[in-house]
Amino acid sequence: MKTILTGIFAASLAAASAAESHLDENLASYEPVSGVSGSLSSVGSDTLNNLMTLWAEGFKKAYPNVTISIEGKGSSTAPPALMEGTSQLGPMSRPMKAEEMDAFEKKFGYKPTEVKVAIDALAVFAHKDNPIEGLSLKQVDGIFSSTRKSGSEDLTEWGQLGLDAWKGRPISLYGRNSASGTYGFFQEHVLGKGDYKATVKEQPGSSAVVQGVGGDQYALGYSGIGYKTSGVRALPLSSDGGEFFEATYDNALSGDYPLARFLLIYVNKKPGEALPKTTLEFLKYVLSKEGQAIVEKDGYFPLPAEVVTEQVDSLSK
C-alpha cells in the first residue's frame, strides 16, 4: 500500500477539490451508455457491504431495469462465488490468498482481475470516553494475540497501558470472525500471522464490532474506518513505538498510518476479452467521480485519479 501510494501523495493533495473533501477533481464523471440490462450479483466483504449497496443504488438510477443483489458475509466467500459463477462481483477487504488465486487459475487458466475501488484505514476503535493517547502495533499485538509474535508482553488490563485510573480494569476485546477479510488482514499485519486470544468476542459484521465497543467503556475492537460512529474513537497508531498517526486520508495516502489498505472488487475476466457490459459499466461507475463521492460519503477515502486510471485500463486488457 505504502509503495503504491506514496509516489502520488503530493499530487493527490494538490488535486483535492476542497479542504473538507478529498475527492480528486481530475476524476471523470460517469456517462451512461446504451445496452446495459440484466442482473448483477455481489458476494463477499462485509466491510464493503454498505458501499456496494450505495453504489448499486446510484447505478440503478442510471439503469432502472438492472437488478443487483448483494450479500456481505465476509471476504472469504467471494472467491468461491466467482469460481462457481454465482456472482459477477467479488468485493474483498484483503487481497486474495495464494491458494485462492491458484484454485481460480486451475479452473479457468487465468487469474481473477483485481480492481482497487477505495482506501480504508483499518481502525482500532476505543470507547469515545477512553483517554488513551494511542497505541503501537506491538501493543495492539500484545492486546489481541495469544502468541504475541512481536515480542510484546501479554496486555490484559488498562493499567498496563498507562491508564492508572483504570488499573485492574480488564480490556474487553471485539473482533471479526474468520470469514472476514478484516480478520485476516489484522491477523497478518498486526499479529504477524499469530493467533487471536480466545477472549476476543467475534462478531458477524463490522457494525457489530463498533456497536460493542461503543457500549463498553473498557473495550477495544478493530473495523474499517467507514463504520466509525459518534460512540467510538479511532485510536492513533504507531508502527514502531514512535509518533502516533491518526486514521486520516493524508496519513493513509502517505503510508504514515500503518493499517491503510485498498478495498477491492475481484471479477472473472478472461485476458483479451471484454467483461460483460453490465459488469464493466458498474465498475466504471464505481471508479467515476460519482462513485468515489459515495466512497467519501460512506466514511472511506476516495482513490486518486492516477490510481483510478490504472484500474480502468486494467479492465480493457
ZADO-1210 file (C-alpha; in nm, 4 decimals, padded with zeros to 6 digits):
<atoms>
<atom x="00.0000" y="00.0000" z="00.0000" code="MET" pos="1"/>
<atom x="00.2697" y="00.2495" z="00.1026" code="LYS" pos="2"/>
<atom x="00.4818" y="00.1729" z="-00.2032" code="THR" pos="3"/>
<atom x="00.1905" y="00.2214" z="-00.4398" code="ILE" pos="4"/>
<atom x="00.0537" y="00.5405" z="-00.2921" code="LEU" pos="5"/>
<atom x="00.3473" y="00.7412" z="-00.1574" code="THR" pos="6"/>
<atom x="00.4636" y="00.8453" z="-00.5059" code="GLY" pos="7"/>
<atom x="00.1338" y="01.0150" z="-00.5843" code="ILE" pos="8"/>
<atom x="00.0729" y="01.1636" z="-00.2393" code="PHE" pos="9"/>
<atom x="00.1692" y="01.5252" z="-00.3145" code="ALA" pos="10"/>
<atom x="-00.0111" y="01.5359" z="-00.6479" code="ALA" pos="11"/>
<atom x="-00.3274" y="01.3978" z="-00.4933" code="SER" pos="12"/>
<atom x="-00.3260" y="01.6543" z="-00.2157" code="LEU" pos="13"/>
<atom x="-00.2971" y="01.9296" z="-00.4734" code="ALA" pos="14"/>
<atom x="-00.5863" y="01.7843" z="-00.6702" code="ALA" pos="15"/>
<atom x="-00.8280" y="01.7589" z="-00.3780" code="ALA" pos="16"/>
<atom x="-01.1177" y="01.9861" z="-00.4630" code="SER" pos="17"/>
<atom x="-01.1644" y="02.1354" z="-00.1170" code="ALA" pos="18"/>
<atom x="-01.0127" y="02.1176" z="00.2291" code="ALA" pos="19"/>
<atom x="-01.3101" y="01.9219" z="00.3642" code="GLU" pos="20"/>
<atom x="-01.3187" y="01.6834" z="00.0675" code="SER" pos="21"/>
<atom x="-01.0509" y="01.4553" z="-00.0736" code="HIS" pos="22"/>
<atom x="-01.2322" y="01.3828" z="-00.3981" code="LEU" pos="23"/>
<atom x="-00.9811" y="01.4230" z="-00.6808" code="ASP" pos="24"/>
<atom x="-01.1033" y="01.6935" z="-00.9174" code="GLU" pos="25"/>
<atom x="-00.9434" y="01.5051" z="-01.2066" code="ASN" pos="26"/>
<atom x="-01.1849" y="01.2141" z="-01.1743" code="LEU" pos="27"/>
<atom x="-01.4169" y="01.1777" z="-01.4734" code="ALA" pos="28"/>
<atom x="-01.7929" y="01.1914" z="-01.4343" code="SER" pos="29"/>
<atom x="-01.9863" y="00.8804" z="-01.5259" code="TYR" pos="30"/>
<atom x="-02.1594" y="00.8845" z="-01.8649" code="GLU" pos="31"/>
<atom x="-02.4434" y="00.6294" z="-01.9038" code="PRO" pos="32"/>
<atom x="-02.4371" y="00.4146" z="-02.2179" code="VAL" pos="33"/>
<atom x="-02.6972" y="00.2135" z="-02.4042" code="SER" pos="34"/>
<atom x="-02.7363" y="-00.1626" z="-02.3895" code="GLY" pos="35"/>
<atom x="-02.6961" y="-00.2099" z="-02.0137" code="VAL" pos="36"/>
<atom x="-02.9518" y="-00.4501" z="-01.8694" code="SER" pos="37"/>
<atom x="-02.9974" y="-00.7718" z="-01.6759" code="GLY" pos="38"/>
<atom x="-02.8799" y="-00.8575" z="-01.3279" code="SER" pos="39"/>
<atom x="-02.5643" y="-00.8461" z="-01.1192" code="LEU" pos="40"/>
<atom x="-02.4759" y="-01.0417" z="-00.8094" code="SER" pos="41"/>
<atom x="-02.2176" y="-00.9413" z="-00.5483" code="SER" pos="42"/>
<atom x="-02.0909" y="-01.1862" z="-00.2861" code="VAL" pos="43"/>
<atom x="-01.8114" y="-01.1065" z="-00.0428" code="GLY" pos="44"/>
<atom x="-01.6873" y="-00.8495" z="00.2067" code="SER" pos="45"/>
<atom x="-01.8981" y="-00.7188" z="00.4932" code="ASP" pos="46"/>
<atom x="-01.6672" y="-00.4159" z="00.5146" code="THR" pos="47"/>
<atom x="-01.7744" y="-00.3222" z="00.1628" code="LEU" pos="48"/>
<atom x="-02.1411" y="-00.4087" z="00.2140" code="ASN" pos="49"/>
<atom x="-02.2639" y="-00.0531" z="00.2687" code="ASN" pos="50"/>
<atom x="-02.0540" y="00.0773" z="-00.0188" code="LEU" pos="51"/>
<atom x="-02.1811" y="-00.1912" z="-00.2563" code="MET" pos="52"/>
<atom x="-02.5381" y="-00.1057" z="-00.1579" code="THR" pos="53"/>
<atom x="-02.4855" y="00.2674" z="-00.2157" code="LEU" pos="54"/>
<atom x="-02.3088" y="00.2064" z="-00.5472" code="TRP" pos="55"/>
<atom x="-02.5923" y="-00.0216" z="-00.6548" code="ALA" pos="56"/>
<atom x="-02.8477" y="00.2491" z="-00.5739" code="GLU" pos="57"/>
<atom x="-02.6553" y="00.5069" z="-00.7754" code="GLY" pos="58"/>
<atom x="-02.6077" y="00.2669" z="-01.0678" code="PHE" pos="59"/>
<atom x="-02.9782" y="00.1815" z="-01.0754" code="LYS" pos="60"/>
<atom x="-03.0640" y="00.5499" z="-01.1119" code="LYS" pos="61"/>
<atom x="-02.8808" y="00.5394" z="-01.4440" code="ALA" pos="62"/>
<atom x="-03.0150" y="00.1947" z="-01.5343" code="TYR" pos="63"/>
<atom x="-03.3521" y="00.1382" z="-01.3611" code="PRO" pos="64"/>
<atom x="-03.4037" y="-00.2028" z="-01.5224" code="ASN" pos="65"/>
<atom x="-03.0827" y="-00.3528" z="-01.3829" code="VAL" pos="66"/>
<atom x="-03.1257" y="-00.5790" z="-01.0784" code="THR" pos="67"/>
<atom x="-02.8384" y="-00.6030" z="-00.8277" code="ILE" pos="68"/>
<atom x="-02.8239" y="-00.8461" z="-00.5351" code="SER" pos="69"/>
<atom x="-02.5646" y="-00.8001" z="-00.2599" code="ILE" pos="70"/>
<atom x="-02.4509" y="-01.0483" z="00.0033" code="GLU" pos="71"/>
<atom x="-02.1816" y="-00.9464" z="00.2513" code="GLY" pos="72"/>
<atom x="-02.0823" y="-01.2366" z="00.4756" code="LYS" pos="73"/>
<atom x="-01.7057" y="-01.1973" z="00.4529" code="GLY" pos="74"/>
<atom x="-01.4249" y="-01.1722" z="00.2001" code="SER" pos="75"/>
<atom x="-01.3590" y="-01.5459" z="00.2052" code="SER" pos="76"/>
<atom x="-01.6982" y="-01.6029" z="00.0402" code="THR" pos="77"/>
<atom x="-01.6016" y="-01.4016" z="-00.2692" code="ALA" pos="78"/>
<atom x="-01.3541" y="-01.6395" z="-00.4434" code="PRO" pos="79"/>
<atom x="-01.5798" y="-01.9482" z="-00.4404" code="PRO" pos="80"/>
<atom x="-01.8783" y="-01.7424" z="-00.5587" code="ALA" pos="81"/>
<atom x="-01.6749" y="-01.6094" z="-00.8526" code="LEU" pos="82"/>
<atom x="-01.5494" y="-01.9581" z="-00.9341" code="MET" pos="83"/>
<atom x="-01.8974" y="-02.1097" z="-00.9226" code="GLU" pos="84"/>
<atom x="-02.0426" y="-01.8277" z="-01.1298" code="GLY" pos="85"/>
<atom x="-02.2968" y="-01.7338" z="-00.8620" code="THR" pos="86"/>
<atom x="-02.1623" y="-01.3773" z="-00.8555" code="SER" pos="87"/>
<atom x="-02.0050" y="-01.1416" z="-01.1061" code="GLN" pos="88"/>
<atom x="-01.8588" y="-00.9144" z="-00.8364" code="LEU" pos="89"/>
<atom x="-01.6347" y="-01.0322" z="-00.5514" code="GLY" pos="90"/>
<atom x="-01.5747" y="-00.7468" z="-00.3052" code="PRO" pos="91"/>
<atom x="-01.2871" y="-00.8146" z="-00.0633" code="MET" pos="92"/>
<atom x="-01.1185" y="-00.6162" z="00.2133" code="SER" pos="93"/>
<atom x="-00.7945" y="-00.8092" z="00.1653" code="ARG" pos="94"/>
<atom x="-00.6112" y="-00.9396" z="-00.1397" code="PRO" pos="95"/>
<atom x="-00.6889" y="-01.2943" z="-00.2438" code="MET" pos="96"/>
<atom x="-00.4653" y="-01.5518" z="-00.0796" code="LYS" pos="97"/>
<atom x="-00.2255" y="-01.7527" z="-00.2942" code="ALA" pos="98"/>
<atom x="-00.4343" y="-02.0675" z="-00.2556" code="GLU" pos="99"/>
<atom x="-00.7494" y="-01.8801" z="-00.3647" code="GLU" pos="100"/>
<atom x="-00.5691" y="-01.7440" z="-00.6704" code="MET" pos="101"/>
<atom x="-00.4307" y="-02.0895" z="-00.7520" code="ASP" pos="102"/>
<atom x="-00.7725" y="-02.2562" z="-00.7288" code="ALA" pos="103"/>
<atom x="-00.9229" y="-01.9930" z="-00.9586" code="PHE" pos="104"/>
<atom x="-00.6387" y="-02.0229" z="-01.2098" code="GLU" pos="105"/>
<atom x="-00.6573" y="-02.4023" z="-01.2049" code="LYS" pos="106"/>
<atom x="-01.0241" y="-02.3847" z="-01.3060" code="LYS" pos="107"/>
<atom x="-01.0112" y="-02.1052" z="-01.5643" code="PHE" pos="108"/>
<atom x="-00.6490" y="-02.0955" z="-01.6822" code="GLY" pos="109"/>
<atom x="-00.6001" y="-01.7322" z="-01.5788" code="TYR" pos="110"/>
<atom x="-00.6075" y="-01.5280" z="-01.2591" code="LYS" pos="111"/>
<atom x="-00.9023" y="-01.3148" z="-01.1456" code="PRO" pos="112"/>
<atom x="-00.8788" y="-00.9421" z="-01.2110" code="THR" pos="113"/>
<atom x="-00.8327" y="-00.7251" z="-00.9020" code="GLU" pos="114"/>
<atom x="-00.9884" y="-00.3776" z="-00.9060" code="VAL" pos="115"/>
<atom x="-00.8984" y="-00.1242" z="-00.6370" code="LYS" pos="116"/>
<atom x="-01.2157" y="00.0676" z="-00.5500" code="VAL" pos="117"/>
<atom x="-01.1467" y="00.2648" z="-00.2285" code="ALA" pos="118"/>
<atom x="-00.8952" y="00.3255" z="00.0508" code="ILE" pos="119"/>
<atom x="-00.9616" y="00.2198" z="00.4096" code="ASP" pos="120"/>
<atom x="-00.7775" y="00.2971" z="00.7307" code="ALA" pos="121"/>
<atom x="-00.8396" y="-00.0175" z="00.9341" code="LEU" pos="122"/>
<atom x="-00.9047" y="00.1311" z="01.2767" code="ALA" pos="123"/>
<atom x="-00.8553" y="00.0176" z="01.6337" code="VAL" pos="124"/>
<atom x="-01.1624" y="00.1646" z="01.7994" code="PHE" pos="125"/>
<atom x="-01.1970" y="00.2606" z="02.1644" code="ALA" pos="126"/>
<atom x="-01.4972" y="00.3989" z="02.3520" code="HIS" pos="127"/>
<atom x="-01.5385" y="00.7728" z="02.2919" code="LYS" pos="128"/>
<atom x="-01.4548" y="00.8457" z="02.6583" code="ASP" pos="129"/>
<atom x="-01.1345" y="00.6417" z="02.6590" code="ASN" pos="130"/>
<atom x="-00.8472" y="00.8860" z="02.7324" code="PRO" pos="131"/>
<atom x="-00.5586" y="00.6801" z="02.5914" code="ILE" pos="132"/>
<atom x="-00.3396" y="00.8807" z="02.3509" code="GLU" pos="133"/>
<atom x="-00.2647" y="00.5985" z="02.1096" code="GLY" pos="134"/>
<atom x="-00.1122" y="00.2523" z="02.0708" code="LEU" pos="135"/>
<atom x="00.1856" y="00.0982" z="01.8959" code="SER" pos="136"/>
<atom x="00.1263" y="-00.2040" z="01.6745" code="LEU" pos="137"/>
<atom x="00.3383" y="-00.4026" z="01.9193" code="LYS" pos="138"/>
<atom x="00.0970" y="-00.3107" z="02.1978" code="GLN" pos="139"/>
<atom x="-00.2027" y="-00.3982" z="01.9806" code="VAL" pos="140"/>
<atom x="-00.0461" y="-00.7397" z="01.9191" code="ASP" pos="141"/>
<atom x="00.0001" y="-00.7852" z="02.2938" code="GLY" pos="142"/>
<atom x="-00.3639" y="-00.6930" z="02.3496" code="ILE" pos="143"/>
<atom x="-00.5269" y="-00.9119" z="02.0837" code="PHE" pos="144"/>
<atom x="-00.2849" y="-01.2027" z="02.0325" code="SER" pos="145"/>
<atom x="-00.2134" y="-01.5124" z="02.2381" code="SER" pos="146"/>
<atom x="00.1114" y="-01.5818" z="02.0510" code="THR" pos="147"/>
<atom x="00.2458" y="-01.2208" z="02.0555" code="ARG" pos="148"/>
<atom x="00.4936" y="-01.2655" z="01.7703" code="LYS" pos="149"/>
<atom x="00.6010" y="-00.9006" z="01.8023" code="SER" pos="150"/>
<atom x="00.7605" y="-00.9807" z="02.1381" code="GLY" pos="151"/>
<atom x="00.5053" y="-00.7791" z="02.3322" code="SER" pos="152"/>
<atom x="00.4131" y="-00.8659" z="02.6881" code="GLU" pos="153"/>
<atom x="00.0636" y="-01.0011" z="02.7468" code="ASP" pos="154"/>
<atom x="-00.1535" y="-00.6906" z="02.7854" code="LEU" pos="155"/>
<atom x="-00.4822" y="-00.7649" z="02.9576" code="THR" pos="156"/>
<atom x="-00.5750" y="-00.4624" z="03.1714" code="GLU" pos="157"/>
<atom x="-00.5725" y="-00.0872" z="03.1237" code="TRP" pos="158"/>
<atom x="-00.3135" y="-00.0137" z="03.3932" code="GLY" pos="159"/>
<atom x="-00.0546" y="-00.1855" z="03.1728" code="GLN" pos="160"/>
<atom x="-00.1206" y="00.0814" z="02.9097" code="LEU" pos="161"/>
<atom x="-00.0622" y="00.3698" z="03.1488" code="GLY" pos="162"/>
<atom x="-00.4221" y="00.4421" z="03.2487" code="LEU" pos="163"/>
<atom x="-00.3707" y="00.4411" z="03.6252" code="ASP" pos="164"/>
<atom x="-00.7311" y="00.5449" z="03.6924" code="ALA" pos="165"/>
<atom x="-00.8411" y="00.2227" z="03.5193" code="TRP" pos="166"/>
<atom x="-00.5785" y="-00.0009" z="03.6782" code="LYS" pos="167"/>
<atom x="-00.7109" y="-00.3543" z="03.7154" code="GLY" pos="168"/>
<atom x="-00.9919" y="-00.2995" z="03.4629" code="ARG" pos="169"/>
<atom x="-00.9747" y="-00.5783" z="03.2012" code="PRO" pos="170"/>
<atom x="-00.9522" y="-00.4797" z="02.8349" code="ILE" pos="171"/>
<atom x="-01.2667" y="-00.6090" z="02.6655" code="SER" pos="172"/>
<atom x="-01.1950" y="-00.7231" z="02.3083" code="LEU" pos="173"/>
<atom x="-01.4151" y="-00.7223" z="01.9996" code="TYR" pos="174"/>
<atom x="-01.3210" y="-00.8534" z="01.6547" code="GLY" pos="175"/>
<atom x="-01.4483" y="-01.0192" z="01.3386" code="ARG" pos="176"/>
<atom x="-01.4999" y="-01.3857" z="01.2576" code="ASN" pos="177"/>
<atom x="-01.2608" y="-01.5900" z="01.0464" code="SER" pos="178"/>
<atom x="-01.4649" y="-01.5494" z="00.7250" code="ALA" pos="179"/>
<atom x="-01.3808" y="-01.1793" z="00.7342" code="SER" pos="180"/>
<atom x="-01.1063" y="-01.0220" z="00.5263" code="GLY" pos="181"/>
<atom x="-01.0607" y="-00.7690" z="00.8055" code="THR" pos="182"/>
<atom x="-00.9932" y="-01.0582" z="01.0460" code="TYR" pos="183"/>
<atom x="-00.7287" y="-01.1905" z="00.8068" code="GLY" pos="184"/>
<atom x="-00.5725" y="-00.8510" z="00.7345" code="PHE" pos="185"/>
<atom x="-00.5471" y="-00.7673" z="01.1044" code="PHE" pos="186"/>
<atom x="-00.4054" y="-01.1127" z="01.1804" code="GLN" pos="187"/>
<atom x="-00.1368" y="-01.0761" z="00.9136" code="GLU" pos="188"/>
<atom x="-00.0376" y="-00.7124" z="00.9610" code="HIS" pos="189"/>
<atom x="-00.0767" y="-00.6751" z="01.3386" code="VAL" pos="190"/>
<atom x="-00.0467" y="-01.0245" z="01.4853" code="LEU" pos="191"/>
<atom x="00.2289" y="-01.1342" z="01.2468" code="GLY" pos="192"/>
<atom x="00.0036" y="-01.4258" z="01.1402" code="LYS" pos="193"/>
<atom x="-00.0218" y="-01.5258" z="01.5058" code="GLY" pos="194"/>
<atom x="-00.3299" y="-01.6448" z="01.6919" code="ASP" pos="195"/>
<atom x="-00.6062" y="-01.4354" z="01.8400" code="TYR" pos="196"/>
<atom x="-00.6828" y="-01.4590" z="02.2094" code="LYS" pos="197"/>
<atom x="-00.9817" y="-01.6759" z="02.2952" code="ALA" pos="198"/>
<atom x="-01.1266" y="-01.3760" z="02.4787" code="THR" pos="199"/>
<atom x="-01.1845" y="-01.1783" z="02.1560" code="VAL" pos="200"/>
<atom x="-01.5605" y="-01.1578" z="02.1065" code="LYS" pos="201"/>
<atom x="-01.6007" y="-01.2455" z="01.7388" code="GLU" pos="202"/>
<atom x="-01.8755" y="-01.0527" z="01.5631" code="GLN" pos="203"/>
<atom x="-02.0506" y="-01.1389" z="01.2347" code="PRO" pos="204"/>
<atom x="-02.0192" y="-00.7851" z="01.0975" code="GLY" pos="205"/>
<atom x="-01.8201" y="-00.4648" z="01.1221" code="SER" pos="206"/>
<atom x="-02.1089" y="-00.2626" z="01.2630" code="SER" pos="207"/>
<atom x="-02.1476" y="-00.5140" z="01.5465" code="ALA" pos="208"/>
<atom x="-01.7821" y="-00.4627" z="01.6443" code="VAL" pos="209"/>
<atom x="-01.8247" y="-00.0862" z="01.6612" code="VAL" pos="210"/>
<atom x="-02.1559" y="-00.1158" z="01.8423" code="GLN" pos="211"/>
<atom x="-01.9925" y="-00.3423" z="02.1010" code="GLY" pos="212"/>
<atom x="-01.7064" y="-00.1005" z="02.1618" code="VAL" pos="213"/>
<atom x="-01.9435" y="00.1964" z="02.1781" code="GLY" pos="214"/>
<atom x="-02.1387" y="00.0259" z="02.4539" code="GLY" pos="215"/>
<atom x="-01.8372" y="-00.0848" z="02.6602" code="ASP" pos="216"/>
<atom x="-01.6146" y="00.1816" z="02.8144" code="GLN" pos="217"/>
<atom x="-01.3237" y="-00.0578" z="02.8628" code="TYR" pos="218"/>
<atom x="-01.3335" y="-00.2129" z="02.5142" code="ALA" pos="219"/>
<atom x="-01.1151" y="-00.2165" z="02.2035" code="LEU" pos="220"/>
<atom x="-01.2135" y="-00.3511" z="01.8634" code="GLY" pos="221"/>
<atom x="-01.0955" y="-00.3351" z="01.5038" code="TYR" pos="222"/>
<atom x="-01.3007" y="-00.2462" z="01.1963" code="SER" pos="223"/>
<atom x="-01.2941" y="-00.0390" z="00.8788" code="GLY" pos="224"/>
<atom x="-01.2952" y="00.3382" z="00.9292" code="ILE" pos="225"/>
<atom x="-01.6210" y="00.3650" z="00.7361" code="GLY" pos="226"/>
<atom x="-01.8073" y="00.2124" z="01.0315" code="TYR" pos="227"/>
<atom x="-01.6975" y="00.4810" z="01.2770" code="LYS" pos="228"/>
<atom x="-01.9791" y="00.6245" z="01.4905" code="THR" pos="229"/>
<atom x="-02.0068" y="00.9026" z="01.7482" code="SER" pos="230"/>
<atom x="-01.9793" y="00.6415" z="02.0234" code="GLY" pos="231"/>
<atom x="-01.6197" y="00.5444" z="01.9426" code="VAL" pos="232"/>
<atom x="-01.2859" y="00.6997" z="01.8535" code="ARG" pos="233"/>
<atom x="-01.0254" y="00.5614" z="01.6162" code="ALA" pos="234"/>
<atom x="-00.7007" y="00.5458" z="01.8116" code="LEU" pos="235"/>
<atom x="-00.3854" y="00.6980" z="01.6614" code="PRO" pos="236"/>
<atom x="-00.1347" y="00.4209" z="01.5876" code="LEU" pos="237"/>
<atom x="00.2417" y="00.3907" z="01.5667" code="SER" pos="238"/>
<atom x="00.4163" y="00.1290" z="01.3561" code="SER" pos="239"/>
<atom x="00.7397" y="00.1378" z="01.5565" code="ASP" pos="240"/>
<atom x="00.6552" y="00.2762" z="01.9001" code="GLY" pos="241"/>
<atom x="00.7342" y="00.6318" z="01.7920" code="GLY" pos="242"/>
<atom x="00.4979" y="00.9023" z="01.6686" code="GLU" pos="243"/>
<atom x="00.1282" y="00.8240" z="01.6633" code="PHE" pos="244"/>
<atom x="-00.0655" y="00.8880" z="01.3427" code="PHE" pos="245"/>
<atom x="-00.4393" y="00.9431" z="01.3123" code="GLU" pos="246"/>
<atom x="-00.6509" y="00.7361" z="01.0752" code="ALA" pos="247"/>
<atom x="-00.6878" y="01.0182" z="00.8211" code="THR" pos="248"/>
<atom x="-00.6836" y="01.0376" z="00.4428" code="TYR" pos="249"/>
<atom x="-00.3466" y="01.2146" z="00.4351" code="ASP" pos="250"/>
<atom x="-00.1849" y="00.9639" z="00.6705" code="ASN" pos="251"/>
<atom x="-00.3319" y="00.6684" z="00.4815" code="ALA" pos="252"/>
<atom x="-00.2085" y="00.8018" z="00.1481" code="LEU" pos="253"/>
<atom x="00.1399" y="00.8860" z="00.2782" code="SER" pos="254"/>
<atom x="00.1741" y="00.5465" z="00.4467" code="GLY" pos="255"/>
<atom x="00.2264" y="00.7008" z="00.7916" code="ASP" pos="256"/>
<atom x="-00.0896" y="00.5371" z="00.9242" code="TYR" pos="257"/>
<atom x="00.0245" y="00.1748" z="00.9452" code="PRO" pos="258"/>
<atom x="-00.3053" y="-00.0039" z="00.8738" code="LEU" pos="259"/>
<atom x="-00.4096" y="00.1631" z="00.5477" code="ALA" pos="260"/>
<atom x="-00.5337" y="-00.0744" z="00.2807" code="ARG" pos="261"/>
<atom x="-00.7132" y="-00.0839" z="-00.0511" code="PHE" pos="262"/>
<atom x="-01.0670" y="-00.2167" z="-00.0689" code="LEU" pos="263"/>
<atom x="-01.1068" y="-00.4409" z="-00.3725" code="LEU" pos="264"/>
<atom x="-01.3544" y="-00.5961" z="-00.6128" code="ILE" pos="265"/>
<atom x="-01.2468" y="-00.9098" z="-00.7989" code="TYR" pos="266"/>
<atom x="-01.4012" y="-01.0132" z="-01.1296" code="VAL" pos="267"/>
<atom x="-01.3666" y="-01.3095" z="-01.3630" code="ASN" pos="268"/>
<atom x="-01.2177" y="-01.1502" z="-01.6735" code="LYS" pos="269"/>
<atom x="-01.0509" y="-01.3593" z="-01.9393" code="LYS" pos="270"/>
<atom x="-00.7429" y="-01.1754" z="-02.0724" code="PRO" pos="271"/>
<atom x="-00.8061" y="-01.0202" z="-02.4103" code="GLY" pos="272"/>
<atom x="-01.1833" y="-01.0469" z="-02.3763" code="GLU" pos="273"/>
<atom x="-01.4185" y="-00.7736" z="-02.2617" code="ALA" pos="274"/>
<atom x="-01.6183" y="-00.8046" z="-01.9433" code="LEU" pos="275"/>
<atom x="-01.9949" y="-00.8350" z="-01.9827" code="PRO" pos="276"/>
<atom x="-02.1240" y="-00.4845" z="-02.0433" code="LYS" pos="277"/>
<atom x="-02.3279" y="-00.4521" z="-01.7222" code="THR" pos="278"/>
<atom x="-02.0369" y="-00.5652" z="-01.5057" code="THR" pos="279"/>
<atom x="-01.7961" y="-00.3323" z="-01.6848" code="LEU" pos="280"/>
<atom x="-02.0252" y="-00.0313" z="-01.6556" code="GLU" pos="281"/>
<atom x="-02.0846" y="-00.0956" z="-01.2863" code="PHE" pos="282"/>
<atom x="-01.7094" y="-00.0899" z="-01.2235" code="LEU" pos="283"/>
<atom x="-01.6717" y="00.2244" z="-01.4357" code="LYS" pos="284"/>
<atom x="-01.9431" y="00.3863" z="-01.2233" code="TYR" pos="285"/>
<atom x="-01.7640" y="00.2847" z="-00.9027" code="VAL" pos="286"/>
<atom x="-01.4430" y="00.4414" z="-01.0370" code="LEU" pos="287"/>
<atom x="-01.6108" y="00.7607" z="-01.1558" code="SER" pos="288"/>
<atom x="-01.6380" y="01.0923" z="-00.9745" code="LYS" pos="289"/>
<atom x="-01.9889" y="00.9959" z="-00.8639" code="GLU" pos="290"/>
<atom x="-01.8776" y="00.6541" z="-00.7414" code="GLY" pos="291"/>
<atom x="-01.5827" y="00.7930" z="-00.5481" code="GLN" pos="292"/>
<atom x="-01.8037" y="01.0633" z="-00.3950" code="ALA" pos="293"/>
<atom x="-02.0053" y="00.7748" z="-00.2478" code="ILE" pos="294"/>
<atom x="-01.6826" y="00.6333" z="-00.1021" code="VAL" pos="295"/>
<atom x="-01.6205" y="00.9573" z="00.0837" code="GLU" pos="296"/>
<atom x="-01.9847" y="00.9866" z="00.1915" code="LYS" pos="297"/>
<atom x="-01.9633" y="00.6384" z="00.3458" code="ASP" pos="298"/>
<atom x="-01.6609" y="00.7349" z="00.5558" code="GLY" pos="299"/>
<atom x="-01.3843" y="00.5753" z="00.3492" code="TYR" pos="300"/>
<atom x="-01.1233" y="00.7530" z="00.1371" code="PHE" pos="301"/>
<atom x="-01.1588" y="00.8063" z="-00.2409" code="PRO" pos="302"/>
<atom x="-00.8943" y="00.6958" z="-00.4859" code="LEU" pos="303"/>
<atom x="-00.6591" y="00.9441" z="-00.6521" code="PRO" pos="304"/>
<atom x="-00.7288" y="00.9869" z="-01.0240" code="ALA" pos="305"/>
<atom x="-00.3964" y="00.8239" z="-01.1130" code="GLU" pos="306"/>
<atom x="-00.4961" y="00.5014" z="-00.9353" code="VAL" pos="307"/>
<atom x="-00.8413" y="00.5122" z="-01.0982" code="VAL" pos="308"/>
<atom x="-00.6842" y="00.5394" z="-01.4426" code="THR" pos="309"/>
<atom x="-00.4750" y="00.2290" z="-01.3735" code="GLU" pos="310"/>
<atom x="-00.7864" y="00.0355" z="-01.2684" code="GLN" pos="311"/>
<atom x="-00.9916" y="00.1401" z="-01.5719" code="VAL" pos="312"/>
<atom x="-00.7029" y="00.0490" z="-01.8018" code="ASP" pos="313"/>
<atom x="-00.6765" y="-00.2972" z="-01.6432" code="SER" pos="314"/>
<atom x="-01.0397" y="-00.3631" z="-01.7359" code="LEU" pos="315"/>
<atom x="-00.9722" y="-00.3093" z="-02.1065" code="SER" pos="316"/>
<atom x="-00.6821" y="-00.5528" z="-02.1386" code="LYS" pos="317"/>
</atoms>
